[in-house]
Amino acid sequence: MPLSAIDAASTSGALPAWAWATLAALTVAVLVLAGLNWKQFRRERNRRLGISPGQAARALLSREDFEEAVEDAVGRCDESSGTLCALLINLDNFDDVNQGYGHRQADEMIAEATTRLLAQCGQGMPMTRMGGVDFALLVPGDKNAACALAARLCEALTAPTFAIEGRAATGMTCSIGLAIYPLHGARQRLIDHASTAMRQVKRAGGGDYMVFDPKMAVDHREQAELLADLRQAVERGQLELYYQPKVDARSMQFTAAEALVRWHHPQRGMISPALFIPMAERHGLIGAIGSWVIDDATRQAAAWRAVGLRMRVAINISAYQMRQDDLVDHIEAALARHKLQPSRFTCEITESVAMEDTRVTQRSFERMRKAGLHVSIDDFGVGQASLSYLRRLPAAELKIDASFVQDMECSADARSIVDAVVRLAHALNLRVVAEGVETERQRDLLVKMDCDELQGFLFARPMSATALTTLASLDDDSVYGRKSGNIASEKSGFRDSLFRETMPQEI
């Protein structure tokens, strides 16, 4: 059918179906013959209509148009060896508006925020809404120009002129992440990297901007992989307890050992607890790990008792565990299973957790007291312990934080604080343990202050249960570890343990 016939049919009202099909086929053929794809066709259309890229950027683009703009901008950067910055903008705490005022007011605030963001954008800065309250923006030029714009965007949203239900509301804040092409990788990863930087801003409290650092992506990826592995570490038998001995300050004999969890990753090797313990706390895994620690520490204490090493074993109790109603039930069951006396099993609880004045935490303390457990307040001195509150706790000892011990040699203030803590504890009938002892001078000062027990690298580093058992079998005259720093005194040992009278619990 000739095109003139199609034109005549269109003036009569409507084209038949076969005519539409023919017209579509002819259009596709023309595009193919011209060597154009659909995106090129739209760019050509905009050029003929007189729409410049700057004018197109005055309104939000569709996701498809924005991707096209990214491709064009990256191509120009490649040709001119220039740079391009991508900004990922997230409106902070927007859920509060949505839940507090409803969807209509929330939509109005999004519209107002969009207007403000666009008002700050110059020529050639395409922007799109990525979904929810995320916006993506392209800024031609270097990092300095993009950072200056990011600062202006934060300021524009903060101005308190938003109106909700007819009343002026406080300004909105936003978190902005910046990524630079080609510095931060390929075009396909540009927005993702900006989003990673934005999430770092939000974790820091929001209301600011941050430039992407490749370490952010590595950390994020590694943390995700580690978290997946950590969820299965207990079942796979990858966790192990290491034990760091404590010594009596007068006899320098080993009297106790603190259990410290270690993670043997099959590919990464030993992973520091400073990395995986906070991760476990953030993601709800610390409860399962804490339960495993209780079971394994009591099992090992029974094994040592069976070979004559009747020393006190200590475990660390997390804030999460203190809020569990069945914590003490679990400990009592483990002790009964291995016929261990509760008074020879220490629960170390940090000062900050001990000061939590919550009903559940206080109930856990009360149940520990009734069960006869030996309670130690760990990291004492770095929190805000109240003396009146400390008197009410069922604690048997205080552990002076290592930061004070390490400063004792060079700081008179640190020595005064440690001396005051020792005197205070003894006035309350509490034993005092100093952790982080690394030098003989620190040891001598603590002994002079009448500290009860010492713990630190000067005496022994954390070691496996097997290594500790081997160490205990050495003769008193052995100088094992003196050169390697494992033992500070030739007379350190277990054979004359202060807890030699400990006997199995009668069941």
C-alpha positions in Angstrom: 0.0 0.0 0.0 1.5 3.4 -0.9 2.2 5.9 1.9 -0.3 8.3 0.2 -3.0 5.8 0.9 -2.0 5.6 4.6 -2.2 9.4 4.8 -5.7 9.3 3.2 -6.8 6.6 5.6 -5.6 8.6 8.6 -7.6 11.6 7.6 -10.8 9.5 7.5 -10.6 8.6 11.2 -8.5 5.4 11.9 -6.0 3.1 10.2 -6.8 -0.5 9.7 -4.6 -3.0 11.7 -2.7 -4.1 8.6 -1.8 -0.5 7.9 -0.4 0.0 11.4 1.7 -3.1 11.0 3.1 -1.9 7.7 3.9 1.5 9.1 5.8 -0.1 12.1 7.7 -2.3 9.8 8.7 0.6 7.6 9.8 2.6 10.7 12.0 -0.3 11.9 13.5 -0.7 8.4 14.3 3.0 8.2 16.1 2.8 11.6 18.0 -0.3 10.7 19.1 1.2 7.3 20.2 4.4 9.1 22.3 2.4 11.5 20.4 3.8 14.5 19.1 2.1 17.6 16.2 3.2 19.6 18.2 5.4 22.0 20.0 7.1 19.1 16.6 7.6 17.5 15.3 9.4 20.6 18.4 11.6 20.8 18.0 12.5 17.2 14.3 13.3 17.9 15.2 15.6 20.8 17.8 17.4 18.6 15.2 18.0 15.9 12.8 19.3 18.4 15.4 21.7 19.8 15.6 20.1 23.3 19.1 20.5 24.7 20.6 18.1 27.3 20.5 21.0 29.9 16.7 21.5 29.3 16.1 17.8 29.6 17.9 17.9 33.0 15.5 20.5 34.4 13.0 17.7 35.2 13.4 14.2 36.6 14.3 11.7 33.9 12.9 8.2 33.6 15.3 5.5 34.7 15.8 4.5 31.0 16.6 8.1 30.0 18.9 8.5 32.9 20.9 5.4 32.0 21.2 6.8 28.5 22.5 10.0 30.0 25.1 8.1 32.0 26.2 6.3 28.8 26.5 9.5 26.9 28.4 11.3 29.7 30.8 8.4 30.1 31.4 8.4 26.4 32.3 12.0 26.4 34.6 11.5 29.4 36.4 8.7 27.5 36.9 10.9 24.4 38.1 13.9 26.4 39.9 12.1 29.3 37.6 14.0 31.6 35.8 13.1 34.8 32.2 12.6 35.8 30.7 12.4 39.3 27.5 10.5 40.3 25.6 11.5 43.4 23.2 9.2 45.2 20.9 11.3 47.4 18.7 9.7 50.2 16.2 11.7 52.2 16.9 11.0 55.9 14.2 9.8 58.4 11.5 10.0 55.8 9.6 7.1 57.3 8.8 9.3 60.3 6.9 11.7 58.0 5.2 8.9 56.2 4.0 7.2 59.4 3.2 10.4 61.3 1.3 12.3 58.7 0.2 9.9 56.0 1.0 9.2 52.4 -0.4 12.4 50.9 1.7 14.7 53.0 4.7 12.4 52.4 4.2 12.7 48.7 4.0 16.5 49.0 7.3 16.6 50.8 8.9 14.4 48.1 7.6 16.8 45.5 9.0 19.8 47.4 12.4 18.0 47.9 12.5 17.2 44.2 11.9 20.9 43.3 14.7 22.0 45.7 17.1 19.4 44.4 16.4 20.4 40.7 16.8 24.1 41.5 20.4 23.5 42.6 21.3 21.7 39.4 23.0 23.5 36.5 23.0 22.7 32.8 23.8 19.1 31.9 23.0 17.5 35.2 20.5 14.7 34.6 18.6 13.5 37.7 16.2 10.6 38.3 14.3 9.1 41.2 15.7 5.7 41.8 12.7 4.6 43.9 11.5 5.4 47.4 13.4 8.5 48.5 16.6 7.9 46.5 17.7 10.3 43.7 20.6 9.9 41.4 22.4 12.9 39.8 25.2 13.2 37.3 27.6 16.1 37.7 30.2 16.7 34.9 33.6 17.8 36.1 35.9 17.0 39.0 35.3 16.0 42.7 35.5 19.6 44.0 32.6 20.7 41.9 30.5 17.7 42.9 31.3 18.2 46.6 30.4 21.8 46.4 27.0 20.9 44.9 26.5 18.2 47.5 26.9 20.8 50.2 24.4 23.0 48.5 21.9 20.2 48.2 22.2 19.4 51.9 21.7 23.1 52.8 18.7 23.5 50.4 16.8 20.6 52.0 17.6 21.7 55.5 15.8 25.1 55.1 12.7 24.8 57.4 10.0 25.9 55.0 8.3 22.5 54.4 4.6 22.8 55.2 2.7 19.8 56.7 -1.0 20.2 57.3 -0.7 23.9 56.9 2.1 24.4 59.4 5.8 25.1 58.7 7.8 22.0 59.5 11.5 21.6 60.2 13.8 21.1 57.3 14.7 17.7 55.9 18.2 16.3 55.9 19.8 14.0 53.3 22.7 11.6 53.0 24.7 11.9 49.8 27.3 9.5 48.4 29.7 10.5 45.6 31.5 8.3 43.1 33.8 9.5 40.4 34.3 8.1 36.9 36.8 6.7 35.9 38.6 6.9 39.3 36.1 4.5 41.0 35.7 1.9 38.3 33.5 1.1 35.4 30.3 2.8 34.4 28.2 -0.1 35.5 29.4 0.3 39.1 29.3 4.1 39.4 25.8 4.4 41.0 26.4 1.3 43.2 29.6 2.9 44.6 27.8 6.2 45.2 25.1 4.2 47.1 27.8 2.5 49.2 29.2 5.9 50.2 25.7 7.2 51.0 25.1 4.3 53.4 28.3 5.2 55.2 26.9 8.7 55.7 23.6 7.3 57.1 25.4 5.0 59.5 27.3 8.1 60.8 24.0 9.9 61.4 23.1 11.4 58.0 22.8 15.0 57.0 26.1 15.1 55.1 28.0 13.8 52.1 30.9 11.4 51.6 33.1 10.5 48.6 33.4 6.8 47.9 36.5 5.0 49.0 37.3 1.5 47.4 37.8 0.2 51.0 34.1 0.7 51.6 33.2 -1.8 48.9 35.7 -4.3 50.1 34.6 -4.0 53.7 30.9 -4.3 52.7 31.5 -7.3 50.6 33.8 -9.0 53.1 31.4 -8.3 55.9 28.5 -9.9 54.0 30.6 -13.0 53.3 31.9 -13.2 56.9 28.4 -12.8 58.2 27.2 -15.7 56.1 30.1 -17.9 57.3 29.6 -16.8 61.0 26.0 -18.0 61.0 27.4 -21.5 60.4 30.6 -21.3 62.4 29.2 -23.0 65.5 27.6 -25.9 63.7 30.8 -26.4 61.7 33.0 -26.5 64.8 35.1 -23.5 63.7 34.9 -21.8 67.1 37.4 -22.5 69.9 38.0 -21.2 73.3 41.4 -19.9 74.2 42.3 -19.3 77.9 44.3 -16.5 79.4 45.5 -17.3 83.0 45.2 -14.9 86.0 47.9 -15.0 88.7 47.7 -14.3 92.4 49.6 -11.0 93.0 51.3 -12.3 96.1 52.4 -15.8 95.1 52.5 -15.3 91.3 50.7 -18.7 91.0 48.1 -19.2 88.3 44.7 -19.3 90.0 42.1 -18.8 87.2 41.7 -18.6 83.4 39.4 -16.4 81.3 37.8 -18.0 78.3 38.1 -16.0 75.1 36.4 -17.2 71.9 38.4 -17.5 68.7 37.2 -18.3 65.1 39.2 -20.5 62.9 38.0 -19.7 59.4 38.8 -22.5 56.9 40.0 -20.0 54.2 40.8 -16.8 56.1 42.6 -18.4 59.1 42.2 -16.9 62.6 39.7 -14.1 62.6 40.0 -11.5 65.4 37.2 -11.4 67.9 37.3 -7.6 67.6 35.9 -8.1 64.1 33.4 -10.9 64.5 32.0 -10.3 68.0 30.6 -6.8 67.1 29.2 -8.4 64.0 27.5 -11.2 66.0 26.0 -8.6 68.3 24.6 -6.5 65.4 23.1 -9.4 63.6 21.6 -11.4 66.5 24.2 -14.2 66.6 25.7 -13.4 70.0 23.1 -15.4 71.8 24.0 -18.7 70.0 27.7 -18.0 70.4 27.3 -17.1 74.1 25.4 -20.4 74.8 28.1 -22.4 73.1 30.8 -20.6 75.2 28.9 -21.5 78.4 28.7 -25.2 77.4 32.3 -25.5 76.2 33.8 -23.6 79.1 32.1 -25.8 81.7 33.1 -28.9 79.8 36.7 -27.8 79.8 36.6 -26.8 83.5 35.4 -30.3 84.3 38.1 -31.9 82.1 40.8 -29.8 84.0 39.3 -30.7 87.4 39.5 -34.4 86.4 43.3 -34.1 86.0 43.7 -32.0 89.2 43.6 -28.4 87.8 40.8 -27.0 90.0 41.0 -23.4 89.0 38.3 -20.8 88.4 37.1 -20.4 84.8 35.7 -17.1 83.7 33.5 -16.3 80.7 32.3 -13.0 79.3 28.5 -12.3 79.4 27.2 -10.0 76.7 24.4 -7.4 77.1 22.2 -9.5 74.9 22.6 -12.5 77.2 21.9 -10.4 80.3 18.5 -9.6 78.8 17.7 -13.3 78.3 15.3 -14.8 80.9 16.9 -18.2 80.7 20.6 -17.1 81.0 21.1 -18.3 84.6 19.0 -21.5 83.9 21.5 -22.3 81.1 24.5 -21.7 83.3 23.1 -23.7 86.2 22.2 -26.6 83.9 25.8 -26.7 82.4 27.4 -26.6 85.8 25.1 -29.4 87.1 25.8 -31.5 84.1 29.6 -31.4 84.8 29.2 -31.3 88.6 30.9 -27.9 89.0 30.5 -25.5 91.9 28.9 -22.2 90.9 31.2 -20.2 93.1 34.2 -21.4 91.1 32.6 -20.2 87.8 33.0 -16.5 87.0 30.7 -14.4 84.9 32.5 -11.3 83.7 30.1 -8.4 82.8 31.3 -5.1 81.5 30.7 -2.0 83.7 28.4 -0.4 81.0 26.2 -3.5 81.0 26.2 -3.8 84.7 25.0 -0.2 85.0 21.9 -0.9 82.8 19.0 -0.1 85.2 16.5 -2.4 83.3 14.2 -4.8 84.9 15.4 -7.8 82.9 19.1 -7.0 83.6 18.5 -6.6 87.3 16.5 -9.9 87.4 19.5 -11.7 85.8 21.8 -10.2 88.5 19.5 -11.3 91.2 19.3 -14.8 89.9 23.1 -15.0 89.6 23.3 -14.0 93.3 20.8 -16.7 94.3 22.7 -19.3 92.2 25.9 -18.5 93.9 27.8 -17.5 90.8 31.0 -15.5 91.0 30.3 -12.2 89.3 33.1 -9.8 88.1 32.6 -6.3 86.8 34.8 -6.0 83.8 36.5 -2.9 82.3 35.9 -1.0 85.5 36.7 2.7 85.4 35.7 3.5 81.8 32.0 3.7 82.5 29.8 5.8 84.8 29.4 3.4 87.8 27.5 4.8 90.7 28.9 3.8 94.1 25.4 3.3 95.6 24.5 1.1 92.6 27.7 -0.8 92.8 27.0 -1.7 96.4 23.7 -3.4 95.4 25.3 -5.5 92.7 26.0 -9.2 93.6 29.6 -8.7 92.4 32.6 -10.5 94.0 35.4 -8.6 92.1 36.3 -5.6 89.9 38.6 -5.8 86.9 40.5 -2.6 86.4 40.4 -1.6 82.7 43.7 -2.2 80.8 43.9 1.5 79.7 44.7 2.6 83.3 47.2 -0.2 83.9 49.1 0.6 80.7 49.4 4.3 81.7 50.6 3.6 85.2 54.3 3.9 84.5 54.1 7.4 82.9 51.0 8.9 84.5 50.6 9.9 88.2 46.9 10.3 87.5 46.5 6.7 86.3 48.4 5.5 89.4 46.1 7.5 91.6 43.0 6.1 89.9 44.1 2.5 90.2 45.1 3.0 93.8 41.6 4.5 94.5 39.8 1.7 92.8 41.7 -0.9 94.8 40.9 0.8 98.0 37.3 1.3 97.1 36.9 -2.4 96.1 38.4 -3.6 99.3 36.2 -1.3 101.3 33.2 -3.1 99.6 34.8 -6.5 100.2 35.5 -7.0 96.5 38.6 -8.6 95.0 40.5 -6.6 92.4 41.9 -8.0 89.1 44.1 -5.8 86.9 44.1 -6.7 83.3 46.6 -5.7 80.6 49.7 -6.1 82.7 52.7 -6.1 80.3 55.7 -4.9 82.2 57.4 -5.8 85.5 57.1 -2.2 86.6 53.3 -2.3 86.2 53.3 -5.6 88.1 55.4 -4.2 91.0 53.2 -1.1 91.3 50.0 -3.2 91.4 51.5 -5.5 94.0 52.4 -2.5 96.1 48.9 -1.2 95.8 47.6 -4.6 97.2 45.9 -5.7 94.0 44.6 -9.2 94.3 45.1 -10.8 90.9 46.9 -9.8 87.7 46.4 -10.7 84.1 48.3 -9.8 80.9 50.9 -10.7 78.4 53.6 -10.5 81.1 52.3 -13.7 82.5 50.7 -15.5 79.6 49.0 -14.8 76.3 45.7 -16.5 75.5 46.3 -20.1 74.5 44.4 -23.2 73.6 43.2 -25.5 76.3 45.7 -28.1 75.2 48.6 -25.6 75.6 47.4 -24.6 79.0 47.2 -28.2 80.1 50.8 -28.7 78.9 51.9 -25.6 80.7 50.4 -26.8 83.9 52.3 -30.0 83.8 55.7 -28.3 83.9 57.8 -28.3 87.0 57.9 -25.2 89.2 61.6 -24.7 88.4 61.0 -24.5 84.7 61.8 -21.3 83.0 59.5 -22.0 80.1 58.2 -18.9 78.5 60.6 -16.5 80.2 62.3 -15.6 77.0 59.1 -15.7 74.9 57.1 -13.6 77.4 54.6 -16.3 78.3 55.5 -16.5 82.0 56.9 -13.8 84.2 58.0 -15.9 87.2 59.8 -19.1 87.4 57.5 -20.1 90.3 54.3 -19.6 88.3 52.3 -22.8 88.2 49.1 -24.7 89.0 50.2 -27.3 91.4 49.7 -25.0 94.4 46.5 -23.4 93.2 44.7 -21.3 95.7 41.6 -23.2 94.7 43.0 -26.6 95.4 40.2 -27.3 97.9 37.6 -27.1 95.2 35.7 -30.3 95.0 33.0 -31.6 92.6 29.5 -30.4 93.3 27.3 -33.0 95.0 24.3 -33.9 92.8 
